[in-house]
Amino acid sequence: MSRIGNKVIVMPAGVNASLDGDKLTITGPKGTLSQVVDKCIAVKIEGNELSFSIAKKTADSGAKHGLYRALAHNMVVGVSEGFKKILLISGVGYKVSVSGNKLNLNLGFSHPIELEIPSDLQVACPSVTEIHVSGIDKQKVGQFASNIKDLRPVEPYHGYGVRYSDQVVIRKVGKTAGKGKK
């Protein structure tokens, strides 16, 4: 039995949940999110509490029990508080800017990179070396931030590249041998 799946989700004020067949919809001050729940999981809504239980025992019902509870919790947090990822850019001449619905990145390539910002995400650049990606869907925020990070991974010798603000970069020392040493 899933320990995570057994936890009850207490929804904050202003957040409502509804179940239409197997589609769970969470509505809050920041927006609305929906998720289809597998038939082996039963969803129960009582006041401001949301709980999940196994309706039909299958081989993977324990894993799905915890999965759908975690997805619902992320939806509740998303529509009430939202999610945010902060990316830092370091490197000579590396800079970013937002113009309209495009993110412009100069990451040391021979050409600038333009990324289309999804309509349900907000992207801001408080400085030329910092990107803030925010939205209500945790998966979309994380995926877009990861797509940006994958354009120029951090190299271990100088630390140049794109990284998360809380990411620890393990630096390598480099060559220590001098000229003429045998």
C-alpha positions as CSV (number, residue, x, y, z in Angstrom):
1,M,0.0,0.0,0.0
2,S,1.3,3.4,-0.9
3,R,2.2,5.7,2.0
4,I,2.0,8.8,-0.2
5,G,-1.4,7.7,-1.5
6,N,-2.8,7.4,2.0
7,K,-2.2,11.1,2.8
8,V,-5.2,13.4,2.6
9,I,-4.9,16.6,0.6
10,V,-6.3,19.6,2.4
11,M,-7.3,22.2,-0.1
12,P,-6.7,25.9,0.9
13,A,-9.4,28.5,0.8
14,G,-10.5,29.3,-2.7
15,V,-9.6,26.0,-4.2
16,N,-12.3,23.6,-5.3
17,A,-12.2,20.1,-6.7
18,S,-14.8,18.3,-8.8
19,L,-15.0,14.8,-10.3
20,D,-16.7,14.2,-13.6
21,G,-16.5,10.4,-14.3
22,D,-12.8,9.7,-14.2
23,K,-11.7,13.4,-14.8
24,L,-10.5,15.3,-11.7
25,T,-10.7,19.1,-12.1
26,I,-9.1,21.5,-9.6
27,T,-10.0,25.2,-9.7
28,G,-8.3,27.9,-7.8
29,P,-7.4,31.6,-7.9
30,K,-4.6,31.1,-10.5
31,G,-6.5,28.9,-12.9
32,T,-7.9,25.4,-13.6
33,L,-6.1,22.1,-14.1
34,S,-7.5,18.6,-15.0
35,Q,-6.3,15.1,-14.8
36,V,-7.8,11.8,-15.9
37,V,-7.6,9.3,-13.0
38,D,-7.2,5.6,-13.7
39,K,-10.3,3.4,-13.0
40,C,-8.4,1.4,-10.4
41,I,-8.1,4.5,-8.1
42,A,-11.1,5.9,-6.3
43,V,-11.3,9.6,-5.6
44,K,-13.3,11.0,-2.6
45,I,-14.0,14.7,-2.1
46,E,-15.3,15.7,1.3
47,G,-15.5,19.4,1.9
48,N,-12.0,20.8,1.6
49,E,-10.4,17.3,1.7
50,L,-9.4,15.1,-1.2
51,S,-8.5,11.5,-0.6
52,F,-7.5,8.6,-2.8
53,S,-8.0,4.8,-2.3
54,I,-7.5,1.7,-4.4
55,A,-10.8,0.7,-6.0
56,K,-9.6,-2.4,-7.8
57,K,-6.4,-4.3,-6.9
58,T,-4.1,-4.7,-9.9
59,A,-0.4,-5.3,-10.3
60,D,0.4,-1.6,-10.4
61,S,-2.5,-0.1,-8.4
62,G,-0.2,0.7,-5.4
63,A,2.1,2.7,-7.6
64,K,-0.9,4.5,-9.3
65,H,-2.3,5.2,-5.8
66,G,0.7,7.3,-4.9
67,L,1.0,8.8,-8.5
68,Y,-2.5,10.2,-8.7
69,R,-2.3,11.6,-5.2
70,A,1.0,13.3,-6.0
71,L,-0.4,14.7,-9.3
72,A,-3.5,16.0,-7.5
73,H,-1.4,17.6,-4.8
74,N,0.7,19.3,-7.5
75,M,-2.5,20.6,-9.1
76,V,-3.7,22.0,-5.8
77,V,-0.4,23.8,-5.1
78,G,-0.3,25.0,-8.7
79,V,-3.7,26.7,-8.8
80,S,-3.2,28.2,-5.3
81,E,0.5,29.3,-5.3
82,G,2.0,28.3,-8.7
83,F,5.4,26.9,-9.5
84,K,8.6,28.8,-10.3
85,K,12.0,27.8,-11.7
86,I,15.0,30.2,-11.7
87,L,17.8,29.6,-14.2
88,L,21.2,31.3,-14.1
89,I,23.5,31.9,-17.1
90,S,27.2,32.3,-16.8
91,G,29.7,32.8,-19.6
92,V,31.4,35.5,-21.5
93,G,28.9,37.2,-23.7
94,Y,26.0,35.0,-22.6
95,K,22.7,36.9,-22.2
96,V,19.0,36.5,-22.4
97,S,16.0,38.7,-23.0
98,V,12.2,38.4,-23.5
99,S,10.5,40.1,-26.4
100,G,6.8,39.4,-26.8
101,N,6.2,35.7,-26.6
102,K,9.8,34.8,-27.5
103,L,12.8,34.1,-25.3
104,N,16.0,35.3,-27.0
105,L,19.2,33.5,-25.8
106,N,22.8,34.3,-26.8
107,L,24.8,31.3,-25.5
108,G,28.0,31.5,-27.3
109,F,26.8,29.9,-30.5
110,S,27.3,31.5,-34.0
111,H,23.6,32.5,-33.9
112,P,21.1,33.6,-31.3
113,I,18.4,31.1,-30.2
114,E,14.7,32.0,-30.1
115,L,12.3,29.9,-28.1
116,E,8.6,30.3,-28.3
117,I,7.1,30.7,-24.8
118,P,4.0,28.5,-24.2
119,S,0.8,30.5,-23.6
120,D,0.2,29.1,-20.1
121,L,3.7,30.0,-18.8
122,Q,5.2,33.3,-17.8
123,V,8.9,34.0,-18.4
124,A,10.7,37.0,-17.1
125,C,14.3,38.1,-17.2
126,P,15.1,40.4,-14.3
127,S,18.7,40.6,-15.5
128,V,20.6,39.5,-18.6
129,T,21.9,36.4,-16.8
130,E,18.7,35.3,-15.1
131,I,15.5,33.6,-16.3
132,H,12.3,33.1,-14.2
133,V,9.9,30.5,-15.5
134,S,6.5,30.3,-13.7
135,G,3.1,28.8,-14.2
136,I,0.4,26.6,-12.6
137,D,1.4,23.3,-14.2
138,K,4.5,21.8,-12.5
139,Q,5.3,19.5,-15.4
140,K,5.2,22.3,-18.0
141,V,7.3,24.7,-15.9
142,G,9.9,22.0,-15.3
143,Q,9.9,20.8,-18.9
144,F,10.4,24.3,-20.4
145,A,13.1,25.2,-17.8
146,S,14.8,21.9,-18.7
147,N,14.6,22.6,-22.4
148,I,16.4,26.0,-21.8
149,K,19.0,24.3,-19.6
150,D,19.7,21.6,-22.3
151,L,20.7,24.3,-24.8
152,R,24.0,24.9,-23.1
153,P,24.8,22.4,-20.2
154,V,27.2,23.6,-17.6
155,E,30.8,22.6,-18.3
156,P,32.8,21.5,-15.3
157,Y,36.0,23.5,-15.8
158,H,34.9,27.1,-15.8
159,G,31.2,26.7,-14.9
160,Y,29.9,28.3,-18.2
161,G,26.4,27.4,-19.3
162,V,22.8,27.4,-18.0
163,R,22.0,26.0,-14.6
164,Y,19.2,26.1,-12.0
165,S,19.6,28.5,-9.2
166,D,19.8,25.7,-6.6
167,Q,22.0,23.4,-8.8
168,V,25.4,22.5,-7.4
169,V,28.1,22.4,-10.1
170,I,31.0,20.2,-9.3
171,R,34.1,21.9,-10.7
172,K,37.1,20.1,-12.0
173,V,40.7,21.3,-11.4
174,G,42.1,21.0,-14.9
175,K,45.7,20.4,-15.9
176,T,48.4,20.8,-13.2
177,A,51.4,19.6,-15.2
178,G,53.7,22.5,-16.1
179,K,56.1,22.8,-19.1
180,G,59.3,20.8,-19.0
181,K,58.3,18.5,-16.1
182,K,59.0,14.9,-16.6
